Amino acid sequence: MTGLAIAANGLRKSYGDKTVLNGVDLAVPTGTVFALLGPNGAGKTTAVKILSTLIRPDAGQVSVGGHDLATAPQKVRAAIGVTGQFSAVDGLITGTENMLLMADLHHLPKAEGHRVAADLLARFDLTEAAGKPASTYSGGMKRRLDIAMTLVGNPRIIFLDEPTTGLDPRSRHGMWQIIRQLVADGTTVFLTTQYLEEADELADRIAVLHDGVIAAEGTAEELKRLVPGGHVRLRFTDPAAYRSAAAALAEAARDDDALALSVPSDGSQRALRSVLDRLDGAGVEADELTVHTPDLDDVFFALTGAPAVPAQPTATDTAAKAPAEENAR
Amino acid sequence: MSSQLALAVRDSSTMLRRNLLHARRYPSLTLNLLLTPVMLLLLFVYVFGGAMSGGLGRSAYVTYLVPGILMMTIGSTVIGTAVSMATDMTEGIVARFRTMAIHRGSVLFGRVAGSVLQSVASVVLVGAVGVAIGFRSHDASALEWLAAFGLLVLVALALTWIAVGMGLGSPSAEAASNAAMPLILLPMISSAFVPLHSMPGWFQPIAQYQPFTPAIETLRGLLLGTHIGNNWWIALLWCAALTVLGYRWSRAQFDRDPK
């Protein structure tokens, strides 16, 4: 089972005169996690819908699980599991009944169907709620049931379209746990996300989708190498202080309008201290100091020129918005 | 090919079980839809009946009314079909079915089978109300009862496919309910409540050849021994035409790429 689980070439799709995908190439090795990253409306969902046989592309060759999408969609369907962005559970029936519905559609023998359903419900911490209608579940529970249903047929390739959108931080971390577990079992996972942190956290390879094309692709490390390194950003309110600081830190990039300096730095304690010492030597105090290590946000920003997506509660930045003297301690 | 058929039967019956589970879990939806024909039956017999029956007498009017009410019951039941089909389509579960290696048409077949069963059950319930308030057949033979049953099933099948098409074509449950309205309004302008000859002359052809009147007249003939004439084949023609039309319309809509 080596080679590519998903291979797409020149994928195109437009709705009317709006081009959503404009020649997308994808290659996802078997047994890896692949993240398609992009802002809202970048075409991530369209890509997943095409790869999972839900809609047909206008052009392009796609092979999923070794089967050609155009000529053998049923074989593709037999190999995949899909959890879309919007809940695909039947709210009118119970969790167990949803699972048994999937078991029946996968043609599992009755006893095995019951066993698989019970196992998965237990694995996703839904045993207690199994007898209640799915419409009464919380967002996180629905998402877990959704994924549990996707796993009934033991798919080799799983598509997860924004699996954590709309989940609270705790459910989100739970979902990450689930995804890691899937990969540990040898499943290929194709996920989309608008959260850089999530892609960084989970994916072996990341592709940034922007304006219908892949703007960059690689491991998180490779992508981070595409952008300049980290820096310490100093902001001043007093133009005089700004000028003396700029004189003291000659290597800093100046932003005269914002009265801000960007000092290249690896963000270490030693580097930070040297910057602060030099500021002390010049007798100036910055009004705001932030340490910025390169992350996927920078990559995203550099590649797309778009403002980064909504910040996540747990930012990877070590940001401190406080007077510089407090930061020095 | 036979394995395709086996797959279709197996997956369709799974879908049917799902729909029946819905109906069993939420009987209020089905019962609500029964309310209209039962109310109309009681209203026309006990309130308007005296004026409308033209001196026929109450028991004779009940007998006249029931076949039409039974057909109307089917129209009413399939409104629920259109609504639940539309609801299904707006939820993610059908998208999930589409990405699974199941028989493509099973979602629709299961829905149609469920709706026909539901229609039959509804007809039996409303028929029981009719019998309770005095409806009696006029010496219908077993064969005539069987034919009557078969006719009701065919009408249910035809109207269900149309309703499924309406449900698929509607963006929301409300829109589906509105789109399916004619299915309960058409019986009002058929021979269900009053005989055709009491209608204005220009309107009689419309009332006579719309789908419900021939079916109602055929049912009357089978159960009450009235003259059927050409109504039976017009009714069958309507059933066949609506079934084929509804089926093709539904399949075309379902096979189209979702938005």
Interface residues (C-beta under 8 A of the other chain):
Chain A: S52 T53 L54 I55 R56 Q74 K75 R77 A78 I80 V82 G84 F86 S87 A88 V89 D90 G91 L92 I93 E97 L101 D104 L105 H106 H107 P133 M149 G153
Chain B: R10 D11 T14 R17 R18 L21 H22 R25 Y26 E91 G92 I93 A95 R96 F97 R98 T99 M100 A101 I102 D257 P258
